[in-house]
Amino acid sequence: MLKAISIIGFKKSGKTTLLTRLATELKSRGLKVAAAKFSHHSLDKDNTDTKKIAEMGIPVIGLTRNEAAIFWPEKKYLLDLLPLVSAEILLVEGGKSLTWLPRILLPGSSQEVKEMDNGLALATWGEVEVPGLPRITSVSTLADLVLTKGFTLAGIDCGSCNRPDCLHLSREIVQGKASPEECAARSSSKISISINNQTLALNPFVENIIMKS
């Protein structure tokens, strides 16, 4: 199962710096790392041929000698894109609304913690002390935390884990009261479908349809 964690903080809090340092540490341990970044700004296509083609409202595949990118003319969700990525660890910058993975907080004040934490925080990074949360100052320690407590759930709120939604199960996992394996859409023993070595989440209802057909 893909291990993941999100790095949450307001603008200029050091999210990108921490993500790059953490990725470097995890890669040095021989792990495959992928990153996702949430942004309030448009992707950098201004004054390019890519933008001209994208304005037609069609998907655009960009290729260079060393890189590749796909631009879709509609919103895609992070969970929909993960099967395209080959990784063991996913590091997410931003994504305050995500409910299917734990998070590290980079607060500038105790007030900011209330705005950033929805019960999924494992720890904080920085100078601000938060009651009830460990404050991590070592990238190596943070990497250990990702490897031991990072997780991803299906994110489809199917209720097959006997919780109202993924947020409730995620909170219990962070609290040590449940495990990621309780996500029935991720850990079915009946059938498994994977793309690029990434197992797809299956709503048990859809799973039954596939099996019976």
N, C-alpha and C positions, 0 to 999 in steps of 0.2 A: 504494500500500500504506500502510495506517495506520501512523504512527510512534508508538511508545509507550515509556514508561520507568516503572519503579516506584521509589518513594521508601521505603527500608527503614530502620527504626530502632525502638528500644524506646520505651516510653511516656514522654511528655514530652521527646522528643528534638528536637521542632520540625518534625515531618513536615508537619503541616497548614499551618504558617506558610510553609514553603518551597514547598509545592505552590501555595498561593495567589499567592505572589510570582512563581513561574515561570509560572503560568497568565496572570497579568497581563502579563508580558513577552511571552509568545507571542501573546496577543490583540492587543497593541499593534503586532505585526508583520503583522496582518491574517489570522491563522490561526484556524481553528475548533478550539476546544479542548474536550475532555470530561474528566471526572474520575471515578474510581472509588475508593471507600474501603472497606477491609476493617475490620471491627470485631468485637470480642469481645462486644459488647452488642447487645441486640435493637433493632430500629428503633423510633423514637419514635412509638408508637401508643397508649401508655398513656392510659386514661380518655377515649378518643375513640370516636365512632361507627364509625370505620374498624376499630378493634380488635374491636368487637362483631360486625361483619359478618365479619371475618377469622376469628373463632373458629368460624364455620360450616364452615371448611375449604375455602373457595372463593376463587378469585382476586378481588382487589378493586382497582378502578381509582379513584384519587382525583383529583378535578379541582377547581381553583380558577381564579380569573381569570388568574393568572399562572404556575401550576405544574400539573404532572401527575405522577402516580406510579402504579406497579403493584406490588401485594403478592401474591406467589404463596404458596400453602400448602405449597410444597416447595422444596428447595434448587435454585437455578439457578447455573450457572457463568458467570463473566464473559464468556468467549468466546461463550456463547449469547446474551448480551444486547447485544453490540456492534453487531449489525445494526440495532438500534433507535435507535442514536445516530448523528447526523450530525456527524462531526468528522474533522479531519486529524491531530490530536495527541491521544493518550490519556495522561493522567497518573494513575498509580495510587498511592494511599497504602496502604502495607502489602502484603500478599500474598507473604509469604516463601516460600511453597510454589510459586509460579508459575515455570514453566520456559521460557516462550515469549517473554520480553521481557527486556531488560537492566535494571539497577538502579543507583541511587545510594544509597550507604550514609551513614547519619548515626550514626556510632559514638560512644559515650561513653568507650570504652576499646579497646585493641587486642584484648582478650579478646572483646568484643562482635562484632568483625569476623568472627571465626571462626564465630560463631553466625548471622551474617546473610548471609555471602557463600557462594554455591554455585558460584562461577566465573563469575557473570554481572555482576559489578560493573564499571562503567565508571570510576567515580571516587568520592570521598568529599566530604562537605560538613561543615564544622565545624572544630574545633581539633585533632582527632586525626590524626596523620600515619600513613599505612599504607604500608609498603614495597611498591613495585610499582604503586601506584594514585595518580593525580594527585589533589591536594586542590583543589577548586574553591571560591572565595570570592565569585565574582561571578555574579549571577543571569543577566546577559547571556551570560556564558561558558557557563553551564549550559544556557541555551536553545539556543545554538549546538551544544552537544554532543547535545542531544535531536534536533535537526534533521539532524545528520550521522550519528549512530550509533544513534538510536532505531529500533526495529523490532518487528514482531509476527510470530510464526509461527502455524501452524495449531493447535498445542496438542493434536493428536489422536494423537501418537506412532504414526503409521502406518508409519514406516520407509521411506517412498518416497524419502527423501533419502539412503538407504544408511547411515543412522546408527541406533543402537538406539532413540532417542527424540528428542524435541524439545530436551531439555536438552543433549545432545551437540552438536547443530547450533548451538544458541544460544551455547554456550561457544566454539565455533570462530569464530562471527561476532564475538563480543566480542574475541577474540584477533586478529582480522583475517585469519583463515585461510579464511573462507568468507563467503558473502553471503546475505541473506534470500531472494534469488531461487532459491536451491537448495532451498527448501521447495516440493516438487512439489505439495503439496496447496493451496498458495497461488498458485502461478504457472503453472498449467496453460495450455498454448496451444491445447488441444483444445476446452474448454468453460468457460464462466464463468457463475456464478449469483450475482446480487447482490440485496440487500435494502437499500433506503434508501441506495443508492450504496456499500454495504459489500459487498465480494466475500466470499462464503462459502467456507470451506475444504472441499475435496472429497477424500476418500480416493480414490486412483486406482482402486481396485476399484469403488467406487460410481460414479465418473466413467464407467467403461467400461459399467456397467449402464445409466446414463442415456443414453449415446450410442447404444448398441445397441437401445434401446427407442424 
